[in-house]
Amino acid sequence: MLPVEDTALAVTDTGGDGRPVLYLNGSYCTRKDWRRVIAELGDGYRHITFDERARGKSRKSADYSFEACLRDIDAVLAATGARNPIVVGWSYGAALALHWSTRNPDRLAGAVMVDGGYPWDYLATVEGGREAGKEQIRTLFKRFGPLMPLVRPLGMAARMSAAQHAEINIELNEIVAESGPVFDLVTFPMRFLVATGASLGGTDEGLTAMRATLDPILARNPDVQVSATVPSKHTTIVRKDFRAIADAVREVAALRPGLVN
């Protein structure tokens, strides 16, 4: 348990001399979701995972903001002493990977984005505009609030109130909507795993539009590339396509052979 600000994070570090890989979870997921990827990559890598605030075995906090999550990455790396990791982020974790890595380009070997971090402005697509979209999200989480303790073990909720769930979701939508220019700051290997299946609560049209926002980025920044396009759903990609994720990690590692812990 790593003390950080007003909370403590559950951290796992396999140690060793292998290249460090830091895994950043989906919104409400935990360290255990990466176990197939870790097993596939094996002992040649040093695997660092942690549960974000109020997820898994980590403790609650008064601050669940995106910036707090970025500070937690710094805290985990400082505590483990890991240098030049390959950062692997899934969904919410991919957005964290984008922003942390572009703020710290000299501190990582590269990044793997697992069906996340797309610069898509979902709120702008909602009928009635952005404020209507925010209210839609708040209403949705309020409606499903009583079910959250039941779905928490499935990685679909955190130990937060319905209102807190809604606000971190709204904040993420606002951050990714403005993330297009952030990709221009990528000066290291960044590889995407793109899912083509459905997502809980998403329409086929919306998901297609979201993933299409990657196209202009690929066209203008050669450091950003798609490693694989897979048939999985957004929610099952880590479980079903763990080999493709591991291959993307190996691809980044091969491109930066001199950057080892």
Secondary structure, 3 states (H helix, E strand, C coil): CEEECCEEECEEECCCCCEEEEEECCCCCCHHHHHHHHHHHHHHEEEEEECCCCCCCCCCCCCCCHHHHHHHHHHHHHHHCCCCCEEEEECHHHHHHHHHHHHCHHHCCEEEEECCCCCCCHHHHCCCCHHHHHHHHHHHHHHHHHHHHHHHHHCCCCCCCHHHHHHHHHHHHHHHHCCHHHHHHCCCCEEEEEECCCCCCCCHHHHHHHHHCCHHHHHHCCCEEEEEEECCCCCCHHHHCHHHHHHHHHHHHHHCCCCCC
